[in-house]
Amino acid sequence: MAWAGAGLVVLYTGFISSADAITKLIAGGYAAPQMYALSGLMVMGLSLLADRHPAQRQGLGTRRPVAMAVRCAATVVAALSFFHAFRLLPFAEVFLFIGLMPLIAGLMSGPILGEHVRPAAWVALAAGFVGMLCLFPDGFAAISAGHGWAMLASVSGTLSMVMARLIGRTERNALAQVFYPNAALAAVMALALPFVWVPMPLADLGWVAAYAGTLFLARWVLVVALRMMAAYVVTPLMNLQFVWMVALGALVFGEYPAPGTYLGVTIVVGSGLFLVIDAELRRQQEAART
């Protein structure tokens, strides 16, 4: 189960990095409400379309409306924050704050999920954070508004994922967890849309559609992964996103990280693999006792 979940998280990192690259690509030309109102409606449509498939048809109801509402609110805040972070910071630099998400997930998992992080896992989480510091040897000397947006994005994004784990304990309808957050995003952004709307050429509308498609796949895959694995195990594996972000940053935006980043990537990936192995060993031990 743990390895299947890990494979889904790796797949998620590819999808979400592609969506982030599209965000950065068009963020300078449009206000956040325009992009997210359109993409939110598109993701809603994809969710409804997917639910019509016989293998997926479960409806879009939820038995955890309060938890879903919290997830929706956190998703809206995270989307806005990431939009501004990618607009103000280099693509790979935002990853420093994404790298903090395992530690934030560890702090949230205890009070919200009752999944207290094991001591060995805290060591791995701390090692992952050290890896993040290796990625940016200049440290935090130049704090900016972009860094504030990125930090808010990390906290709210982690809360959204922890709530997805909470909801996934009692219901297996992953599409509902994709549909409602995007419905909330589209509704909130639509309120500001009349004040910020700028005509979009067909090419940019195509980019928004591509963003919606990759985001739909990413969130669907992540919800399934969070049903299989603890949130503090999933989030370190998401650090593999850095590999995608470096590649896309170089190919699309001409942004190249410092050579020392490879040491950080090695530490981060190693800590993530350790957590997967630890989770699988614990599962086997619990199965042996039953």
C-alpha positions, 0 to 999 in steps of 0.5 A, a space after each residue: 500500500 505504501 509503495 502504491 501511494 508513493 508511486 501516486 505521489 511521484 505522479 502527482 509531482 509531475 502534474 502539479 509542477 506542470 500546473 505551477 509552470 503554467 501559473 508562472 507563465 501567465 501570472 504576469 498578464 492576468 489577475 488571479 481571479 481571472 485565471 482561477 475562476 476559469 480554471 475552477 469552472 473547468 475542473 468542476 466540469 472535468 469532475 462531473 464528466 469523470 463521475 459519469 464513468 461507470 467505474 467512478 460513478 459515486 456522486 459528489 456527496 460528502 458525509 464530512 461537510 465541515 471538514 470539506 468546508 475547511 478544505 475548500 477555504 484552505 484551497 482558496 487561500 493556497 491558490 491565491 498565495 501560490 499565484 502571488 508567490 510564483 509571480 514574485 519569486 523565481 520558480 525554484 525558490 518557491 520550493 523552499 517553502 514547499 519543502 517546509 510542508 512535511 514539518 507543517 504536516 507533522 505538526 498538524 497531523 497530531 491534533 487534527 488526525 491523531 497521527 502522531 509522528 514517530 521519533 524516527 520520522 521526525 529525524 527524517 523530516 528534520 533531514 528534509 528541512 536541512 536539505 531545503 536549506 542546502 538548496 538556498 545557501 544564501 539563507 533568508 537575508 532578503 525577505 520579501 512579500 513573495 516569501 510571505 505569500 509562499 509561507 502562507 501558501 505552504 501553511 494553507 496548502 498543508 491544511 488542505 491536504 490534512 483535511 483531505 486525509 481526514 475526509 478520506 478516512 470515512 469516504 472513498 469519493 475522491 472526485 468530491 474532494 476535487 469538485 468542491 474546492 474548485 467550486 469554492 475557488 471559482 465562486 470566490 474568484 467570480 466575485 472579483 472577476 468583473 473588476 479585473 477581467 482582461 480579454 484573453 487570446 485563444 492561446 492563453 485560454 488554451 494555457 488555462 485549459 491545460 492548467 485546469 487539466 493538469 490540476 484536475 489530475 494532480 488533485 485527484 491522484 493526491 486525494 487517493 494517495 492521502 487515503 493510502 498514506 499518512 500526510 506526514 509521509 506524503 508531503 516529504 515525497 512531494 519534495 520530488 517536485 523540486 526535480 520537476 521545478 528545476 527542469 521546467 525552470 531551466 527549459 521554460 524560464 531560463 532559471 538555473 539553481 546553484 550547483 549545491 542544490 543537488 546535495 539538498 535534493 539528495 537529502 530531501 529524496 533520501 528522507 522521503 524514501 526513509 519515511 515510505 520504508 518506515 510506513 511500510 514496516 509499521 504496516 507490516 508490524 501491525 498486520 503481523 499482530 492481527 
